[in-house]
Structures are given as structure tokens and as C-alpha cells.
Amino acid sequence: MNKILIVDDEREMRQLLRIYLQQENYLIEEAQNGKEAYEQILNNDFDLVILDVMMPIMDGWETIERVRKVSSVPIILLTAKSAVEDKVLGLTTGADDYLVKPFDDAELLARVKALLRRTQKASTNNDVLKYKGIILNKIARSVMYQEFVINLTQTEFDLLEVLIEHKGNALTRDHLVDLIWGIDFMGEDRTIDSHIKNLREKLNAYGIEKTFIKTIWGIGYKVE
């Protein structure tokens, strides 16, 4: 049974989310600010975190930044802002998906189920990919380069996996969306760009050139 952490300073919103998710038999824990959430994540294994942006003590942006230093737990960001820059900031900071308030309960459940399916799928063959010093383990969902472990979000991991599996081929944004999310995708294909940017920067921090993932202008991306 999947365990989900709900983080929101509004008690009514936490209760509403709890009702929606418990109907689907998810185990629910709550936190009323980012500080509480961070401490719970350090001491528990969660399958998913639903995180509000505007909170006292520690807001959603800072919470994601701190969590991503210790965990790759999938995060859905809740925001009352619909501006494109806010969505991009959420993805750039390390969220895997976002949902704008007010939202429909059916859309929330769809996004939760889709993200859990992506992160918990088991591979039956080619469990370990090795390419140019990168070792990607699908079962452990871990990435190593030389002796270093590279901490990626679930979406960044999926992107790297798909690009390496299709190395040499230029993949359009639409194709990447189909390979990673399939019919579960409910965002904009340009969000791929934000995830690619984050992935490049994390790989580059360990000595992998940003050009490892090439931009094919007018098409998409590829790994040589």
C-alpha cells in the first residue's frame, strides 16, 4: 500500500486531500509546513509527496530544495498560481509534476496514480544500462558515474533512461512525452525542456559535459 505525505498549512485542504486519497486506499500522513515535512521525509519512506507552495516557516520552494539533497521521492507541487514561470520554477526546483488550485479531485487522483505507476514499474530485461561511464540501474532506480551516485528526481531518471536506450536517435518532445508518460501526461510538452535543463546541470556537476544531451533544434534531444 502506497504511503503519501500531504503538506499544506490549511487544515481544510489537508482533510480534503486525505478524503480523496484514502478512498483509493492510500496511507496518508500530514505536515502543516515545510519544516515538518522535511523532518518526516528524513525519518520515513514515502512513495509520494503532495506539497503546497505558500506555507509559513518553510515554503514549498525551499522544501523541495532541501528534500532533493536527501531524497528522490516523487513530488507533486500544489500552487494557486497559474503563470507559466511558476510552473517552470517548480519543475526547475525539483518537482516531478504540478497541479494548480483549485483542482478537480479526478485530476489529482489521475496525476497521483500516473506518477506512482512511472516510479514503481519493474523492468524485466536490460535492468542495467551502461554508457560512457554512466551506470543506470532500473530496478534500484539509481545512477552512478565513476564512483559517484547522482541523485535524480524520478522524471530526470526516466528521461536519462529513455535517452540512453535510444542513443543516436533524435527524440521529439512529443516522443519523449509518449515514452515517459504515455496517455498519463496532462501537462505541456515544453516542460520537457525544464527537466532536460535540470538533468544536464546535475550530470555536469559530476564532470559529464552538458553536450552529452544534445539539443536538436526544431526537433528535440538526443544522446550521441
N, C-alpha and C positions, 0 to 999 in steps of 0.2 A: 504494500500500500504506500503510495507516494505521500511524502511529507512536505507541506508547503508553509512558508513563513509569510505572513501578511504584515506589512509595515505601513502604518498610517497613523497620524496624530488624531484623526477623527474617529471616535469610538463607533459612531453610527456606520461609517464606511467599513470599518473592520468587521462589524457584525454582519453587514450586508454581504461582504465577500465571503465570510465564513459560511453563511447560509448557502450561497451559490455553490461553494466548493464541497461542503460536506454532503450535499445532495449527490455528488459524484463519488463519494466515499474516499475523499482525500483527508489525510490527517492534517490538522491546522494548528499552527502556533501563531502568536501575535506579538508585535512590538509596536510601541507608540512613538518611537523616534529612531533615528539612525544609530545612535549610540547603543540603544538596547538591541537593535537588530544585529549590529556588528558583534556584540558580545555573544549573542545566541548563535550566530554563524560559526564563531570560533569554537563553540562547545557542543555543537550538534551537526548532524548530517541532514541537510535539507536537499530535496530534489528540485525545488524551485523557490524563488523569492519574488513576491509581488510588492513593489516598492513605490511609495508616493514620493513626489519631488519636494513639495513645500511642507517642511516639518521643522519644528523647533529643535534646538540643541545641535542636531546634525542633519542637514538636508539630504535629499536623495543623491545629488551630485557627489558630495563628499563621501557619502556612504558607499557608493559604487567604487570610487577611487580606492578607499581603504579595503573594501572586500576583495577587490581584484588583486590585491597584493598577497592574499592568503587563500583565495578560493576561486574556482571557475564555475560555481553554482549558477545555473541559468537565472537571469533576472528579467522580469517584465516591469517596465517603468510606467507608473501612472502619472499623468500630467494633466493639469487643467488648461494647459496652453497648446494651441494647435499650430503655432507658427513652425515653419519648416526648420528654422535654426534651432528650435528647442528639441525637435526630434533628432536632428543631426547631432546635437550636443549629447543627448542621451546615448546614442549609439557609439559616438566617439569616446565617451567616458567608459563604456564597457557593458552597457545593457545589451541584451540579446533581442529584445522586442520592446515596443511601447504601445500604450493604449491611452487615448485622450478621453478625459472626463467631460461630460457624462458618457458612459458607455452602456451598451446593451449586454445583459448577462450572457446571452448566447455567444456574442463575440468574445467576451472574456473567457468562457469555457473553451471555445474553439482554439484560442491562442494558447491557453494553458496545455490543452491536450496535444496540440501540434508541437509545441516546444518540448514537451516530455517525450513524445514519440521520437523526435530527432535525436535527443540526447541519450536515449536508452536503447536505441536499436542495436541489435547484435549482428555482427558480421560473421559469415560462415566461411569465407575464404579471403586470402590475402590480408590476414589480420595485421600484418606489419608491413608498412611501406618504407623503403629506404631510398633516398635520393639526395645526392650531393651533400652528404654528411647529415642530412635530416633523417631521424628515425621517428616515424609516426605509428603509434600502436592504437589500432581502432578499438580493441577490447578495453584496454586501460584508459583510452582517450587521453594519451599523453604524447608529448612531442619533446624529443631531445635533439640537441645539436652539439657534437663533440661530447663533452662531459656535462653539459648544462641542460637542465629541464626548463623548457619555455612554457610559461603559464599563459594559456589562451582561453578566451571565452568559448562557449560551445559553438557559436556561429563562426568564429575565426577558425576553430579546429575543422569544422565541416568545410569551410572554404579551402583551407590548405589541402585537406584530403582530396577534394574534388579536382583541384588544380593539378596536384601531383599525379593523380590517377589518369588525367587527360593531358599529361605533359606533351608539349609540342603542338597542341591544338588551341586555337584561339576560341574562347568561350564568350558568347554574348552575355549581357546581363540577364536577359530572359532565360537563356540556357542555364546559367548558374542558379537562378531562382528555381527553375524546374528541378534541377538536380538536388538542391538542398532542401527546399520547402515543398515542392510539388504543388498540389492543389491546396495545401495548407497556407500558402502565402497570402497575406492580407495587407501588405504594405506597398511601398513604391520601389520599383526596381533600382532606382538611384541610391537606395540605402545600401546596396552592394558596395558602392564607392566608399562609404564611411567605414565599412568593415574591412575592405581591402587596405585602406589607409592605416587603420589600427594594426592590421596583421603585418604590413610592411615594417612599421615602426618597431613592433615587438621583435621581429626577426632581425632587423638591423641592429638592435641593442645587443645581440649576441654575435655580431660580426657577419651576418648574412646581408649582402647588398640589397638595397631596395629594388634594384632592377631584376632581382630573382623572379619577382612577379612583374611581368611586363604589361604596360598599357598598350593595347592595340587600338589606336584612335579610330573612332567611328564604329568599333566592333565591341570590344570588351577587354578581357585579360587572358594571359596565358603564362605558364611556366615553361621555359625552354627545355 
